[in-house]
Amino acid sequence: MTTTTLARTAAAATVTAHDDDTTTFLFTSGTYAGQTLVLDADGNGTLNGKPVTMENLGADGTAAEAAFLTIGDPDSSDESYVAAYAISDTATLPTSGTATYSGSMTGAGISGANSGYASGDVSVSANFGTGAVSGTFSNLAVTDEGTSYSIGSDVAFSGTMNTSTASYSADTITLGGTAADPASHVAGVFGGDGATATAGELYVADDFSNPTKAVYGVYQADKD
């Protein structure tokens, strides 16, 4: 078993995708402010002497994208994580009507005594008339030393959107139908003309001080 600490590394960055399929992150705030990370075409690089790997969601030209960076050796206890998400096409939100979005999440998680990379599905619903946003992360699982372990509980959230920034954040978050740890967080953005896609970050646990169920990562979903 790999011991995984779900420690969020707050960071903002300017991300540039190059014609040779490399990607440059110029961190503008947070732990890595002022530093530059260059990832090769396979999403690998080095930061502060530590290996970095990246998983992307929605990076094939969709209107909203997300990336999950693992910094450090995932087989040791010194790894940290950076979640990044943004629009790739300027969002123009409808002023009425509803929409649903379907997609996936990737990141890190804990399921009982097992921890490692996490994956799952996401469904987001938006009401552009009232500003309400809700969503569910389902089929959440953790892969530990090649074996997949179900987290066994869905994450659900509800919140409101900020129409001036095409963003939203959760007011309530549940894990398996029970209120998640108060430090839990879900936030995202819409992208594209008519809000054709959404992407964001989740950081949710039953109890961050002693988690038995937890997930941290990014998600991306396209309009159904």
C-alpha positions as CSV (number, residue, x, y, z in Angstrom):
1,M,0.0,0.0,0.0
2,T,1.2,3.5,-0.8
3,T,0.4,6.1,1.9
4,T,-1.3,9.0,0.2
5,T,-1.9,12.3,1.9
6,L,-4.5,14.3,0.2
7,A,-2.8,17.7,0.6
8,R,-3.9,20.4,-1.7
9,T,-1.2,22.5,-3.3
10,A,-2.8,25.9,-4.1
11,A,-1.4,27.3,-7.3
12,A,-2.3,29.4,-10.3
13,A,-0.5,29.1,-13.5
14,T,-0.3,30.3,-17.1
15,V,-0.4,27.1,-19.2
16,T,0.9,27.1,-22.8
17,A,0.6,24.2,-25.2
18,H,3.3,24.1,-27.9
19,D,3.2,22.7,-31.4
20,D,5.7,20.0,-30.5
21,D,3.1,18.7,-27.9
22,T,5.1,19.9,-24.9
23,T,3.3,22.0,-22.3
24,T,4.7,24.8,-20.1
25,F,3.3,25.8,-16.7
26,L,4.4,29.2,-15.4
27,F,3.2,29.2,-11.8
28,T,2.0,32.7,-10.8
29,S,0.9,32.0,-7.2
30,G,1.0,29.4,-4.4
31,T,3.8,27.0,-3.5
32,Y,5.5,27.1,-6.9
33,A,5.1,30.8,-7.7
34,G,7.7,32.0,-10.1
35,Q,8.7,28.5,-11.2
36,T,8.4,27.0,-14.6
37,L,7.4,23.4,-15.4
38,V,7.9,21.9,-18.8
39,L,6.2,18.6,-19.6
40,D,7.0,16.5,-22.6
41,A,4.5,15.0,-25.0
42,D,3.8,12.2,-22.6
43,G,3.0,14.6,-19.7
44,N,6.3,14.0,-17.8
45,G,8.7,16.6,-16.4
46,T,10.7,17.7,-13.3
47,L,10.0,20.3,-10.7
48,N,12.4,21.1,-7.8
49,G,14.2,17.9,-8.7
50,K,11.1,15.7,-8.3
51,P,9.4,13.9,-11.1
52,V,6.1,15.2,-12.4
53,T,3.4,13.4,-14.3
54,M,0.2,14.9,-15.7
55,E,-3.2,13.4,-16.5
56,N,-5.4,15.6,-18.7
57,L,-9.2,15.7,-19.2
58,G,-10.8,17.4,-22.1
59,A,-7.5,18.4,-23.8
60,D,-8.7,17.5,-27.3
61,G,-10.2,20.9,-28.1
62,T,-13.2,20.9,-25.8
63,A,-14.4,24.2,-24.3
64,A,-13.2,23.4,-20.8
65,E,-10.1,21.4,-19.7
66,A,-8.6,20.0,-16.6
67,A,-5.2,18.7,-15.6
68,F,-4.0,16.7,-12.5
69,L,-0.3,17.0,-11.7
70,T,1.5,14.5,-9.3
71,I,4.7,16.0,-8.0
72,G,7.1,13.5,-6.4
73,D,7.3,9.7,-6.5
74,P,3.8,8.2,-6.1
75,D,5.3,5.1,-4.5
76,S,6.6,7.2,-1.6
77,S,5.1,9.5,1.0
78,D,6.5,12.7,-0.4
79,E,4.1,13.3,-3.3
80,S,1.9,16.3,-3.6
81,Y,-0.8,17.2,-6.1
82,V,-1.8,20.2,-8.2
83,A,-5.3,20.4,-9.7
84,A,-5.7,22.8,-12.6
85,Y,-8.8,23.6,-14.7
86,A,-9.8,26.4,-17.1
87,I,-11.8,27.3,-20.1
88,S,-10.2,27.0,-23.6
89,D,-13.1,28.8,-25.3
90,T,-14.6,31.9,-23.7
91,A,-17.9,31.1,-22.0
92,T,-21.2,32.7,-23.0
93,L,-23.8,31.6,-20.6
94,P,-27.5,31.2,-21.5
95,T,-29.8,33.4,-19.5
96,S,-32.5,30.7,-19.2
97,G,-33.0,27.0,-19.5
98,T,-31.2,24.0,-18.1
99,A,-28.4,21.7,-19.2
100,T,-26.7,18.5,-18.1
101,Y,-23.1,17.5,-18.5
102,S,-21.4,14.1,-18.4
103,G,-17.8,13.3,-18.0
104,S,-15.1,11.9,-15.8
105,M,-12.7,12.7,-12.9
106,T,-9.1,11.8,-12.2
107,G,-6.9,12.3,-9.1
108,A,-6.0,10.6,-5.9
109,G,-8.1,9.0,-3.2
110,I,-8.5,6.8,-0.1
111,S,-10.7,3.8,0.4
112,G,-10.3,2.3,3.8
113,A,-6.7,1.1,4.1
114,N,-6.0,1.6,0.4
115,S,-4.9,4.7,-1.4
116,G,-3.6,5.7,-4.8
117,Y,-4.8,7.1,-8.1
118,A,-8.6,7.8,-8.2
119,S,-11.1,7.8,-11.0
120,G,-14.8,8.1,-11.5
121,D,-17.7,9.6,-13.4
122,V,-19.3,13.0,-13.0
123,S,-22.7,14.4,-13.9
124,V,-23.4,18.1,-13.5
125,S,-26.8,19.9,-13.9
126,A,-27.1,23.7,-14.4
127,N,-30.2,25.9,-14.3
128,F,-29.2,29.1,-16.1
129,G,-32.4,30.9,-15.0
130,T,-32.0,30.4,-11.3
131,G,-28.2,30.0,-11.2
132,A,-28.4,26.6,-9.4
133,V,-25.7,24.0,-10.1
134,S,-25.6,20.5,-8.7
135,G,-23.6,17.3,-9.5
136,T,-22.8,13.8,-8.6
137,F,-19.5,11.9,-8.7
138,S,-20.1,8.2,-9.0
139,N,-18.3,4.9,-9.6
140,L,-15.4,6.3,-7.6
141,A,-12.5,3.9,-7.1
142,V,-8.8,3.9,-6.0
143,T,-6.1,1.9,-7.7
144,D,-3.5,0.7,-5.2
145,E,-0.6,-1.5,-6.5
146,G,-2.6,-2.5,-9.5
147,T,-5.8,-3.4,-7.7
148,S,-8.9,-1.3,-7.9
149,Y,-10.9,-0.6,-4.7
150,S,-14.3,1.1,-4.8
151,I,-14.7,4.1,-2.5
152,G,-18.3,2.8,-2.1
153,S,-20.0,6.2,-1.8
154,D,-21.0,8.9,-4.3
155,V,-20.1,12.5,-3.8
156,A,-22.9,15.0,-4.4
157,F,-22.9,18.8,-4.3
158,S,-25.1,21.7,-4.9
159,G,-24.3,25.4,-5.2
160,T,-24.7,28.5,-7.3
161,M,-23.0,30.0,-10.3
162,N,-21.4,33.4,-10.7
163,T,-22.6,34.5,-14.1
164,S,-20.0,37.3,-14.4
165,T,-17.1,34.7,-14.2
166,A,-19.0,31.7,-15.6
167,S,-17.9,29.8,-12.4
168,Y,-19.6,28.0,-9.5
169,S,-18.8,26.6,-6.1
170,A,-20.6,24.1,-3.8
171,D,-22.6,25.3,-0.8
172,T,-23.3,21.7,0.4
173,I,-21.3,18.5,-0.2
174,T,-22.2,15.0,0.8
175,L,-20.3,11.7,0.8
176,G,-22.5,8.7,0.7
177,G,-25.5,10.8,1.6
178,T,-23.8,12.2,4.8
179,A,-22.4,15.7,5.1
180,A,-18.7,15.7,4.1
181,D,-15.9,17.1,6.2
182,P,-16.5,20.9,6.4
183,A,-13.1,21.6,4.6
184,S,-14.4,19.7,1.5
185,H,-14.5,21.8,-1.7
186,V,-16.0,21.6,-5.2
187,A,-15.7,24.4,-7.7
188,G,-15.7,24.7,-11.5
189,V,-16.2,26.8,-14.6
190,F,-18.2,26.7,-17.8
191,G,-16.6,27.2,-21.2
192,G,-17.8,27.7,-24.8
193,D,-20.6,29.6,-26.5
194,G,-23.8,28.4,-24.7
195,A,-21.7,26.7,-22.0
196,T,-20.9,23.6,-23.9
197,A,-18.5,22.1,-21.3
198,T,-17.5,22.4,-17.6
199,A,-14.4,21.6,-15.6
200,G,-13.4,21.9,-12.0
201,E,-11.8,20.5,-8.9
202,L,-13.1,18.4,-6.0
203,Y,-11.5,17.8,-2.6
204,V,-13.8,15.7,-0.4
205,A,-13.4,13.4,2.6
206,D,-15.5,12.0,5.4
207,D,-12.9,13.3,7.9
208,F,-9.6,14.9,6.7
209,S,-7.9,14.3,10.1
210,N,-8.5,10.5,9.8
211,P,-10.0,9.7,6.4
212,T,-11.5,6.4,5.5
213,K,-13.1,7.8,2.3
214,A,-11.6,10.7,0.3
215,V,-11.0,11.9,-3.2
216,Y,-9.0,14.8,-4.6
217,G,-8.8,15.7,-8.3
218,V,-10.2,17.3,-11.3
219,Y,-13.2,16.7,-13.5
220,Q,-14.3,17.6,-17.0
221,A,-17.7,17.1,-18.6
222,D,-19.4,18.0,-21.9
223,K,-23.0,19.0,-22.5
224,D,-25.3,16.1,-23.2
